[in-house]
Amino acid sequence: MARVAVVTGAAGGLGRAISAQLIADGLHVVGLDIDAAGLASMAGTGFAGLVVDLTDAGAIAEAFGRIGKDHGGLDALVNNAGTCFMSDFPNIPASELERQMTINFSGAFHCCQAAIPLMAGRPGVRKIVNISSNGAYNFDVFDPPHYRASKAALDTLTKDLARRYAREKIAVNSIAPAMTQTPLFNVLTEDVLARAIAAMPHGHAMQPAEVAAWVGFLISAAGDISSGNVIILNQGRDVR
Ligand SMILES: NC(=O)c1ccc[n+]([C@@H]2O[C@H](COP(=O)([O-])OP(=O)(O)OC[C@H]3O[C@@H](n4cnc5c(N)ncnc54)[C@H](O)[C@@H]3O)[C@@H](O)[C@H]2O)c1
């Protein structure tokens, strides 16, 4: 029986690459996204899409209930769904702050709450990978503070769950990428995007498949001995 993984934000740039990597590694992927057409375009062997608004805790509970019924449990969860709202401090509407935290942090929190009981009794080391961002750590680049804070909160959740579930053999890590070429680039002006890419040491953005390979590594047996880490991927940009 194939191991089962949930990938959130599966229809986005990174989500598609992560789903493809895990399918290639032999897992069955259940992709959660609000984008029904995007999920439908991914239909194929090893992939099933579930349309879920991850800002709705009830909808998340329902989706994982169904996954439990369909698959009898869960081996891996990738909390990848996220966005970056670009209003800058202090002119950030309360509704935008709330939505930023809900999509990037609360959604992942509720997915962990629903996923961990489904991991009980599954063989081997079960895996949670949270997709964070360099924006939580690098203050030279453009990221607005509510985006940074949402990812810092996610990384603290990573460490808490890693500690809490180490003896249950659930490994929890964050991957924090820098500029990766996905539709999320559209939130940036041309000027900001050009400067951010010019700051990448290799002279170009990272590709989704490059980041996905690290997710695949953590979910493979090689990743069994890593937990509680925030893995920064940025071509060495921020080494001082
Ligand atoms: N692209 C980058 O440079 C970069 C850098 C650092 C971190 N990240 C992180 O990577 C992750 C993936 O981003 P991406 O670059 O692939 O962006 P993307 O916009 O291509 O994909 C995001 C996906 O999340 C889904 N989504 C958004 N809100 C949702 C909701 N309420 N319910 C369900 N699904 C929802 C979208 O429909 C989309 O498919 C995000 O968490 C982002 O913060 C990206």
Ligand as a Chemical Component Dictionary entry (heavy atoms), coordinates in Angstrom:
data_LIG
# 
_chem_comp.id                   LIG 
_chem_comp.type                 NON-POLYMER 
_chem_comp.pdbx_formal_charge   0 
_chem_comp.three_letter_code    LIG 
# 
loop_
_chem_comp_atom.comp_id 
_chem_comp_atom.atom_id 
_chem_comp_atom.alt_atom_id 
_chem_comp_atom.type_symbol 
_chem_comp_atom.charge 
_chem_comp_atom.model_Cartn_x 
_chem_comp_atom.model_Cartn_y 
_chem_comp_atom.model_Cartn_z 
_chem_comp_atom.pdbx_ordinal 
LIG N1  N1  N 0  7.357  31.610 -4.224 1  
LIG C1  C1  C 0  8.223  32.048 -3.329 2  
LIG O1  O1  O 0  9.193  32.761 -3.635 3  
LIG C2  C2  C 0  8.075  31.663 -1.883 4  
LIG C3  C3  C 0  9.103  32.019 -1.005 5  
LIG C4  C4  C 0  8.978  31.670 0.328  6  
LIG C5  C5  C 0  7.879  30.987 0.773  7  
LIG N2  N2  N 1  6.892  30.661 -0.111 8  
LIG C6  C6  C 0  5.743  29.935 0.428  9  
LIG O2  O2  O 0  5.480  28.818 -0.389 10 
LIG C7  C7  C 0  4.109  28.452 -0.267 11 
LIG C8  C8  C 0  3.520  28.178 -1.649 12 
LIG O3  O3  O 0  3.528  29.387 -2.374 13 
LIG P1  P1  P 0  3.626  29.496 -3.967 14 
LIG O4  O4  O 0  4.799  30.345 -4.235 15 
LIG O5  O5  O -1 3.508  28.154 -4.582 16 
LIG O6  O6  O 0  2.331  30.387 -4.237 17 
LIG P2  P2  P 0  1.047  30.115 -5.174 18 
LIG O7  O7  O 0  0.256  31.371 -5.066 19 
LIG O8  O8  O 0  1.495  29.656 -6.520 20 
LIG O9  O9  O 0  0.289  28.920 -4.453 21 
LIG C9  C9  C 0  -0.453 29.066 -3.273 22 
LIG C10 C10 C 0  -1.606 28.071 -3.302 23 
LIG O10 O10 O 0  -2.316 28.172 -2.053 24 
LIG C11 C11 C 0  -3.711 28.140 -2.351 25 
LIG N3  N3  N 0  -4.479 28.841 -1.327 26 
LIG C12 C12 C 0  -4.413 30.147 -0.976 27 
LIG N4  N4  N 0  -5.350 30.438 -0.063 28 
LIG C13 C13 C 0  -6.031 29.278 0.180  29 
LIG C14 C14 C 0  -7.125 28.947 1.026  30 
LIG N5  N5  N 0  -7.723 29.848 1.805  31 
LIG N6  N6  N 0  -7.563 27.667 1.021  32 
LIG C15 C15 C 0  -6.976 26.738 0.218  33 
LIG N7  N7  N 0  -5.960 27.007 -0.606 34 
LIG C16 C16 C 0  -5.474 28.266 -0.623 35 
LIG C17 C17 C 0  -3.838 28.877 -3.679 36 
LIG O11 O11 O 0  -5.070 28.591 -4.340 37 
LIG C18 C18 C 0  -2.608 28.370 -4.431 38 
LIG O12 O12 O 0  -2.892 27.208 -5.175 39 
LIG C19 C19 C 0  3.437  29.607 0.499  40 
LIG O13 O13 O 0  3.238  29.230 1.839  41 
LIG C20 C20 C 0  4.447  30.731 0.404  42 
LIG O14 O14 O 0  4.364  31.631 1.488  43 
LIG C21 C21 C 0  6.964  30.975 -1.423 44 
# 
loop_
_chem_comp_bond.comp_id 
_chem_comp_bond.atom_id_1 
_chem_comp_bond.atom_id_2 
_chem_comp_bond.value_order 
_chem_comp_bond.pdbx_ordinal 
LIG N1  C1  SING 1  
LIG C1  O1  DOUB 2  
LIG C1  C2  SING 3  
LIG C2  C3  SING 4  
LIG C2  C21 DOUB 5  
LIG C3  C4  DOUB 6  
LIG C4  C5  SING 7  
LIG C5  N2  DOUB 8  
LIG N2  C6  SING 9  
LIG N2  C21 SING 10 
LIG C6  O2  SING 11 
LIG C6  C20 SING 12 
LIG O2  C7  SING 13 
LIG C7  C8  SING 14 
LIG C7  C19 SING 15 
LIG C8  O3  SING 16 
LIG O3  P1  SING 17 
LIG P1  O4  DOUB 18 
LIG P1  O5  SING 19 
LIG P1  O6  SING 20 
LIG O6  P2  SING 21 
LIG P2  O7  DOUB 22 
LIG P2  O8  SING 23 
LIG P2  O9  SING 24 
LIG O9  C9  SING 25 
LIG C9  C10 SING 26 
LIG C10 O10 SING 27 
LIG C10 C18 SING 28 
LIG O10 C11 SING 29 
LIG C11 N3  SING 30 
LIG C11 C17 SING 31 
LIG N3  C12 SING 32 
LIG N3  C16 SING 33 
LIG C12 N4  DOUB 34 
LIG N4  C13 SING 35 
LIG C13 C14 SING 36 
LIG C13 C16 DOUB 37 
LIG C14 N5  SING 38 
LIG C14 N6  DOUB 39 
LIG N6  C15 SING 40 
LIG C15 N7  DOUB 41 
LIG N7  C16 SING 42 
LIG C17 O11 SING 43 
LIG C17 C18 SING 44 
LIG C18 O12 SING 45 
LIG C19 O13 SING 46 
LIG C19 C20 SING 47 
LIG C20 O14 SING 48 
# 
